């Protein structure tokens, strides 16, 4: 009976690719997919994502429209980015508090609270809630962070189907990873003015 070979299994990791399990002895190994950073730039928004979270891919990247599809446990999710107006002294805390009214204004809206984050470019906040859209339950998590130019707020919205608490935590991990990858676009010299070798992913306080 001919021997069958299985593809190597990839060990899941929320923020970093850890590695691969060894392949079966005597099986021909398939070419591995690229594992380097998946950088995405958007000139209209004025920033780049230095990498994408595991499970995420670009759906649209045109003008101010940057949308990602983020899969988790075989279920889809959608991430979009919104640029706030230019202003001096962006007050992220007040913006985060104002999210409550938005969630409660939606059909079957429920607000699940805010959390403060520590990111490589300063404090940021999350908001999370539930609502109904065309009769379907939606959970939406938002992260409000400072644009690399420090004159705009950036709202990262992640919409997905509500599940259990571990699933939600993994969705939040994807969101926080993306927030931590927001960086300035290279200047004319090709260097990233906010790039730092010591930069760390966001953490909750």
Secondary structure as GFF3:
##gff-version 3
##sequence-region A 1 205
A	DSSP	beta_strand	40	42	.	.	.	ID=ss1
A	DSSP	beta_strand	47	49	.	.	.	ID=ss2
A	DSSP	beta_strand	56	62	.	.	.	ID=ss3
A	DSSP	beta_strand	65	70	.	.	.	ID=ss4
A	DSSP	beta_strand	77	83	.	.	.	ID=ss5
A	DSSP	alpha_helix	92	104	.	.	.	ID=ss6
A	DSSP	beta_strand	110	119	.	.	.	ID=ss7
A	DSSP	beta_strand	122	133	.	.	.	ID=ss8
A	DSSP	beta_strand	136	146	.	.	.	ID=ss9
A	DSSP	beta_strand	153	160	.	.	.	ID=ss10
A	DSSP	alpha_helix	165	180	.	.	.	ID=ss11
A	DSSP	beta_strand	182	184	.	.	.	ID=ss12
A	DSSP	beta_strand	203	204	.	.	.	ID=ss13
###
